């Protein structure tokens, strides 16, 4: 049976890091070309804390018409 704390072994080739902790992510869209992804880890007995964040940038040429 698979659950949130189960991993498939052996790990897939694209799996570089495994973490059994839980948390949630947020995606804040700043404008038409930029968004901020943040991973917030739930800590036992403590306040959640930001573990990782990164900016996503569109590769679409701003001069292109959709």
VOPAGU-2260 file (C-alpha; in pm, 1 decimal, decimal comma):
REM VOPAGU-2260
SITE   aa  ch    i         X         Y         Z
SITE  UNK   A    0       0,0       0,0       0,0
SITE  UNK   A    1     127,1     347,3     -86,5
SITE  UNK   A    2      85,8     641,2     146,5
SITE  UNK   A    3     240,2     984,6     189,0
SITE  UNK   A    4     545,7     833,7     358,5
SITE  UNK   A    5     604,3     555,3     104,5
SITE  UNK   A    6     862,7     564,7    -170,8
SITE  UNK   A    7     891,4     344,6    -475,5
SITE  UNK   A    8    1222,1     156,2    -477,8
SITE  UNK   A    9    1448,0     182,2    -658,5
SITE  UNK   A   10    1405,1     557,9    -702,9
SITE  UNK   A   11    1337,8     686,6   -1055,2
SITE  UNK   A   12    1630,3     841,9   -1243,7
SITE  UNK   A   13    1491,4    1194,8   -1194,7
SITE  UNK   A   14    1457,9    1156,4    -815,2
SITE  UNK   A   15    1750,9    1345,8    -661,6
SITE  UNK   A   16    1616,6    1398,7    -309,6
SITE  UNK   A   17    1352,8    1231,7     -93,7
SITE  UNK   A   18    1197,7    1389,0     213,8
SITE  UNK   A   19     926,3    1231,9     428,4
SITE  UNK   A   20     819,9    1562,6     582,1
SITE  UNK   A   21     491,5    1727,4     492,3
SITE  UNK   A   22     410,2    2082,2     398,7
SITE  UNK   A   23     254,7    2289,4     126,4
SITE  UNK   A   24     354,7    2505,4    -164,6
SITE  UNK   A   25     243,6    2848,4    -272,5
SITE  UNK   A   26     257,4    3000,8    -618,3
SITE  UNK   A   27     244,4    3380,4    -633,2
SITE  UNK   A   28     202,8    3523,0    -982,3
SITE  UNK   A   29     384,9    3856,7    -987,5
SITE  UNK   A   30     310,3    3957,6   -1346,0
SITE  UNK   A   31     277,6    3813,4   -1698,0
SITE  UNK   A   32     632,7    3676,0   -1695,1
SITE  UNK   A   33     726,9    3604,0   -1332,6
SITE  UNK   A   34     592,6    3381,1   -1053,8
SITE  UNK   A   35     735,5    3283,0    -714,0
SITE  UNK   A   36     709,8    2917,8    -596,7
SITE  UNK   A   37     764,1    2861,2    -222,0
SITE  UNK   A   38     773,7    2528,4     -31,6
SITE  UNK   A   39     671,7    2558,2     333,8
SITE  UNK   A   40     755,0    2262,9     560,1
SITE  UNK   A   41     537,3    2168,5     856,5
SITE  UNK   A   42     759,6    2136,9    1163,5
SITE  UNK   A   43     656,4    1923,4    1461,5
SITE  UNK   A   44     561,5    2156,0    1745,3
SITE  UNK   A   45     693,9    2463,2    1565,0
SITE  UNK   A   46     569,2    2715,7    1317,3
SITE  UNK   A   47     592,0    2615,2     950,8
SITE  UNK   A   48     908,5    2741,7     782,2
SITE  UNK   A   49    1011,0    2819,2     426,4
SITE  UNK   A   50    1245,0    2548,9     300,0
SITE  UNK   A   51    1282,6    2651,8     -60,7
SITE  UNK   A   52    1165,9    2920,6    -298,1
SITE  UNK   A   53    1241,3    3000,8    -658,0
SITE  UNK   A   54    1137,4    3245,2    -924,8
SITE  UNK   A   55     986,4    3107,9   -1244,1
SITE  UNK   A   56    1040,4    3320,9   -1551,6
SITE  UNK   A   57     859,7    3284,2   -1881,5
SITE  UNK   A   58    1080,1    3204,6   -2178,9
SITE  UNK   A   59     817,9    3346,0   -2412,7
SITE  UNK   A   60     939,3    3650,2   -2600,8
SITE  UNK   A   61     739,4    3947,6   -2473,0
SITE  UNK   A   62     712,8    4071,2   -2832,8
SITE  UNK   A   63     511,7    3762,2   -2935,8
SITE  UNK   A   64     138,1    3795,9   -2984,7
SITE  UNK   A   65     -69,0    3505,4   -2854,0
